[in-house]
């Protein structure tokens, strides 16, 4: 990731991911105390305070004197963008998958190069959850979204993050269409494993190619 980013900013990103991706802390929830959270993140309390201050400035967290630090209302942590209006537009599967083909392989490339160790662990964790859901024949849409959103966030490119509401449509459509398509499900399982292997190896070109193949496989099997 960019060397110019301060440790406190990276920690702020990690805490934001706990809120928006992991859903570990819901709106109104209280964060663990300083000692617990700094120990978990393996940082000093000073760095943690700086990270919290950043999130307070952006109205993601609020400090209630004598009580602790809390996540603010959902409306304040929503990733606002003029692109969000497109999230509610009914776009056909072909158009959405073409958008995915344009952006997601590059996202995988930059995520592999820029992800912090914590971000990489988060991506792999959700990748494994997707595998579990597939193997157990369970609905995996939420985990798929978290997996792809974690990759987008690890690019450290704000525009890429703003595109995710659109990408979600493609993910949800793909999961829905592939439920009864054994080959599509099998390809998803194999492709995800390949993407994760390249990410874990920090092989950016490999991750990019694997993501491209993943989307192309889906388009072929779903006749898009």
C-alpha positions in Angstrom: 0.0 0.0 0.0 1.1 3.6 -0.4 4.0 4.3 2.0 2.7 7.9 2.6 -0.3 6.6 4.6 0.4 7.0 8.4 -0.1 4.1 10.8 -3.0 5.9 12.5 -4.8 6.2 9.1 -4.2 2.5 8.4 -5.7 1.6 11.8 -8.6 3.9 11.1 -9.2 1.9 7.9 -9.0 -1.3 9.9 -11.6 -0.1 12.4 -13.8 1.1 9.5 -13.6 -2.3 7.9 -14.8 -3.9 11.2 -17.8 -1.6 11.0 -18.7 -1.6 7.3 -17.4 -5.0 6.1 -17.3 -7.4 9.1 -20.4 -5.8 10.7 -18.6 -6.4 14.0 -19.7 -3.1 15.4 -23.2 -2.0 14.4 -24.6 1.5 14.6 -24.9 2.5 18.2 -22.4 -0.2 19.4 -19.7 0.5 21.8 -16.0 -0.2 20.9 -13.9 -2.3 23.2 -11.9 -0.3 25.7 -8.5 1.2 24.7 -6.4 -1.6 26.3 -8.4 -4.4 24.6 -8.5 -2.8 21.1 -4.9 -1.6 21.1 -3.8 -5.1 22.1 -5.9 -6.8 19.4 -4.5 -4.4 16.7 -1.0 -4.7 18.1 -0.5 -0.9 18.4 0.1 1.7 21.1 -2.8 3.4 22.8 -1.5 6.7 21.3 -1.9 5.4 17.8 -5.3 4.0 18.5 -6.4 7.4 19.9 -5.2 9.1 16.7 -7.1 6.6 14.6 -10.3 7.1 16.6 -9.9 10.9 16.3 -9.8 10.5 12.5 -13.0 8.5 12.5 -14.6 10.9 14.9 -13.8 13.8 12.5 -15.5 11.8 9.7 -18.6 11.2 12.0 -18.1 7.5 11.9 -17.4 7.3 15.7 -18.4 9.5 18.5 -16.9 9.7 22.0 -19.4 9.9 24.8 -17.7 11.3 27.8 -17.5 8.9 30.7 -19.1 6.1 28.7 -16.7 5.2 25.8 -16.5 5.3 22.0 -19.6 4.4 19.9 -20.4 3.9 16.3 -22.6 6.7 14.9 -25.9 6.3 13.1 -25.8 4.3 9.8 -26.6 7.4 7.7 -23.2 8.9 8.7 -21.1 5.9 7.9 -22.7 5.3 4.5 -20.3 5.6 1.7 -21.9 8.6 0.0 -21.5 9.1 -3.7 -23.4 10.2 -6.7 -22.8 6.7 -8.0 -25.0 5.3 -5.3 -28.2 6.2 -7.2 -27.2 3.6 -9.8 -27.4 0.9 -7.1 -31.1 1.0 -7.3 -31.3 1.0 -11.1 -32.3 -2.3 -12.7 -29.4 -3.1 -15.0 -29.3 -6.4 -16.9 -26.8 -9.1 -15.9 -24.7 -8.7 -19.1 -24.1 -5.0 -18.4 -23.2 -5.6 -14.8 -20.8 -8.4 -15.6 -19.1 -6.3 -18.2 -18.6 -3.6 -15.5 -17.2 -6.3 -13.2 -14.8 -7.5 -15.9 -13.5 -3.9 -16.4 -12.9 -3.1 -12.8 -12.5 -6.2 -10.6 -9.4 -7.8 -12.1 -7.6 -4.4 -11.6 -9.0 -4.2 -8.1 -7.5 -7.7 -7.4 -4.1 -6.5 -8.8 -3.9 -3.4 -6.6 -5.3 -5.1 -3.5 -2.6 -7.7 -3.8 0.1 -5.0 -3.9 -1.4 -2.6 -1.4 -3.3 -4.6 1.2 -2.1 -4.4 4.8 -1.6 -7.8 6.6 -4.9 -7.2 8.4 -6.7 -6.5 5.2 -5.3 -9.6 3.5 -6.4 -11.7 6.5 -9.9 -10.2 6.2 -10.1 -11.0 2.4 -8.9 -14.6 3.0 -11.3 -15.0 5.9 -14.3 -14.1 3.8 -13.0 -16.2 0.9 -13.0 -19.2 3.2 -16.5 -18.4 4.4 -17.7 -18.3 0.7 -16.2 -21.8 0.3 -18.0 -23.1 3.4 -21.3 -21.7 2.1 -20.8 -23.3 -1.3 -19.8 -26.7 0.2 -22.8 -26.6 2.5 -25.2 -25.4 -0.2 -26.1 -22.3 1.7 -26.9 -18.7 0.5 -23.5 -17.0 0.1 -24.5 -13.6 -1.2 -23.5 -11.7 2.0 -20.1 -13.4 2.2 -19.5 -12.9 -1.5 -20.2 -9.2 -1.1 -17.9 -9.0 1.9 -15.2 -10.8 0.0 -15.3 -8.5 -3.0 -15.8 -5.4 -0.9 -12.7 -6.3 1.2 -10.7 -6.6 -2.0 -12.0 -3.2 -3.2 -11.2 -1.5 0.1 -7.6 -3.0 0.0 -6.9 -1.1 -3.2 -6.9 2.1 -1.2 -8.6 3.7 -4.1 -11.7 5.7 -3.0 -13.4 5.6 -6.4 -13.2 1.8 -6.5 -15.0 1.7 -3.2 -17.8 3.9 -4.5 -18.4 1.4 -7.3 -19.3 -1.4 -4.9 -23.0 -0.7 -4.7 -23.1 -1.4 -8.5 -20.9 -4.5 -8.2 -23.2 -5.9 -5.6 -25.9 -6.3 -8.2 -23.7 -8.4 -10.3 -22.7 -10.6 -7.3 -26.3 -11.1 -6.2 -27.5 -11.8 -9.7 -24.6 -14.3 -10.3 -25.3 -16.2 -7.1 -29.0 -16.3 -7.8 -28.5 -17.6 -11.4 -25.8 -20.1 -10.4 -27.7 -21.9 -7.6 -29.0 -24.6 -10.0 -25.9 -24.6 -12.3 -23.5 -27.2 -10.9 -20.6 -26.1 -13.2 -21.0 -22.5 -12.3 -20.9 -23.4 -8.6 -17.8 -25.6 -9.1 -16.0 -22.9 -11.1 -16.7 -20.3 -8.4 -15.2 -22.6 -5.7 -12.1 -23.3 -7.8 -11.7 -19.7 -9.0 -12.0 -18.3 -5.4 -9.3 -20.7 -4.3 -7.0 -19.5 -7.1 -7.7 -15.8 -6.3 -6.9 -16.4 -2.6 -3.7 -18.3 -3.4 -2.3 -15.5 -5.5 -3.4 -12.9 -3.0 -1.7 -14.8 -0.2 1.5 -15.1 -2.4 1.3 -11.3 -3.1 1.3 -12.2 -6.8 -0.6 -9.2 -8.3 -0.6 -10.4 -11.9 -1.8 -13.8 -10.8 -4.6 -12.4 -8.8 -5.6 -10.1 -11.6 -5.7 -13.0 -14.1 -7.6 -15.3 -11.6 -10.2 -12.6 -11.0 -10.7 -12.1 -14.8 -11.1 -15.9 -15.3 -13.5 -16.0 -12.5 -15.8 -13.5 -14.1 -15.4 -14.9 -17.6 -16.3 -18.4 -16.3 -19.4 -17.0 -14.7 -20.5 -15.2 -17.9 -20.0 -18.4 -19.9 -21.8 -20.8 -17.5 -24.6 -18.3 -17.0 -24.9 -17.7 -20.7 -24.4 -13.9 -20.3 
